[in-house]
Amino acid sequence: MSMHIEVYKEPWVENDAYYFKVSNLNSNKIKSAFEKLIQEDDYLWAKVKAFADFDLSSKNFEKFSSDRPSLQNISSLDKLVGSIYTYASERRNEMSYSELIECSKELYEENKCNRRNVIRLVNSFADYYRSSKSPYDVSCLNLIQFYDKTAKLVFRASDIKNELLTDIVTVYKFFIEPIMNCENDFDLEVMALTGQNADYFDNFLLDFEMSVS
């Protein structure tokens, strides 16, 4: 079956919620397409490297801040304790990244429809309060769930134009692929409680479809 995108909820205004599903993603095609994107996009490559190295330095991304609103205060941050999801996943789930992947993969292999196979990246309210008062890095991604043949991402906030594709690629590379062992087609559901650059939503879906088809 061919890839299909179904939109359940569009972001009609800025900071509106959105929800869509991509069905029948070909594992070989998406892996190849994402690796190609990583090689072509300097920002994406820097993010992948930071995830792999657990490098929390904000200096790695200062040169990208001029055209990315999410990075406008990057120079004020000491460490990216929320944005580097490999590191954040350790803090939020109280186990090492490698142990987290191993345990989640074990649950998935034992029962693909285990509703408890959820990785938490959401911050505490105390963190959100702190970050509203002074520079402090919090995660935009709240949850990843693996259920049946679907990976589900839930975002607190999502910059559709500048960050969403980067988030999908990095989450695929460091969480979805190693846990689901994507040898067969799989589905991806993405939900955001608030979407930024909402008017770019349709363009994003077209760009995503072109990049992975």
N, C-alpha and C positions, 0 to 999 in steps of 0.2 A: 504493500500500500504506500502511496505517496504521502509526503509530509503535508499536514493541514494545520492552519492556524484558525482557532475559534476565539473570538473576543466575547467575553461575558459582560464586561463592564469597561467602557471607555472613560478616560479622564476628561470630562466636559469643560472644566475650568482648571486653572492653576491650583495645585495641591489637592485635586480631586483623586479619589481612589481609582485604581484600574485592576483588571483581572483578565488574563488570557491564558490559553492552553495551546501548546504546539504538540501535535500528535504525530507519531511515526517518524521520529527523528532517526535517521540512519546513523548508527554508531560510527561506522568507518568514515562516512562523509563528514560528520560533524567534527570528529577528531582531527581529520586532515584540514578542514576549513578553519578550525580554531587555531591550530598550529601555524597556519599561514597568516592569520590575523596577528598572532603574537609576534611573528617576524617582521610584519609590515608596520605595526603601530608601536611607537616608542613608549607611549604612556602605558599601554597594555603590557608590553615587555617588562617595564619597570615594576608594575604591579605583580606580575608573575614571579619575578625575581625576588621581590620583597616577601611574597608569600612563601616561596621555597626556602629562603634564608632566615625566615622569622625576623626580618630586618624592620625595626619600628621607626627608623630615622625619617623625620619629615623632610629632610634635605633632599631625599631622593625624588621628591615630587614638586619642589618649589618652582622648577623651570616650566611646569605645566599649569601653573596657577592662573596665568593671565586670561585664559579662555575657558576656565572651568570654575563656576561659582562655588562648587563644593570644596574647592581648594583655596578660596579667597583668604582664609585665615591660617593657612598652612604654616606660615613662618612663625606664628605665635604658639604652635604646638611643639612640644618637646618630643613626644613619642606617639606613634599612631597605634594606640592600644586597642582601638575599636575597628579601624579600617583594614587591618591586616588580619583576615579572617582565620588563618591558620593559628595565629597566636590567640586571637579572641576566643576561638573555640575551646582552647585549653582552659582559659580563665573561667568561662561560663559553664563548662561541663566537668571541671575538677578532675581531669585526666589529661595525659599527654595527647598531642595530636595523633601520633601513631597508634596509641591505644584506642583513641576515639574511633579512628577509621576501622581498626580491626574489630572492635566490638559492634559497631554499626553494621559492618559487612557480615559479621556472624549472625546478627539478628535477621538481616535481609535474606541470607542463604537458608536460615532455618524456617522462616515464614515471611514471605514477601508482603503479606497483608497484615503485618504487625503494626498497629496504629501507634505504638510507643517508640517507633524508630525515628526519633526526632532529635536533631542537633540544635542546641540553643545558642544563639549569639546575642540575644536581646540584653541590653544593659538594665541595671536597676534604675528605679526612679531617682535615687540619690545621684547616680551618674548623670542622668538627664538634667536634673536640677543644677548640678555643678556646672555642666556644659552650657547651660543657659545664662549663667552668671559670669563665667570666665572661660578662656580657651581650654577645652578638654575634648579629646577625641572619643566619639561614641559610634557604635556600629549602625549602619543603615539597614543591614540585613538582620531580621529578627529570628527566623526559624528556617530550617531545612527539614523536610520530611520525605522519607522514602517509603512509598506504598505501592504495592503491586509493581507495575512497570513505569511508575511515575515518580519523578523528583519534583517536589513542590517547594517553592521559595516564597517567603512572606517578608516583605520589606516594611520598615517603619516609614522610610522616605526613599524616593527613587528618582534620580535625575535621568530622565528618559533619554535625553539627547547626549549627555556627556559621560554617564556612568553605567547605564543599564547593560549594555553589551559587554563592557569590561567585567561587571559583576557576574554575568552569566558564564562568561568564558572561564574566569578564575574559579568560580564555584564548581563548574563542570570538571575542570582539571584537578582540583584538590579535594573534592568531596564526591561528586556524582560518579565520575568514572571509576575511582578506586573502590567505592562501596558497591555500586550496582554492577561493576564489571561489564560494562555495556557492550556485550558481544552481539546482542540483538537490538532491534528498534526499541526505542523508549519514548516516553512522553515527558513534557516539561510544562508545569503550571507555574505561573508567576503572578503574584498578587502584591500590590503596594497600597498601604493605607493612605499615603499621600504621594502624588506624582508631580515632579517639577519638570518644566518645559513640556507641559501637557500638549501643546499644539504640535509637538514633534512625534506624537504617538503613532500616527499612521505611517509616517516616514520610517520610524524605527522598525515597524513590522515588515515593511517592504525591504529595508536594508537587511534585516535578519534573514528573511526568506531567501534573498538573493545570495547571501554569504554562505548559507548552509545547504542550498538545494543543488 
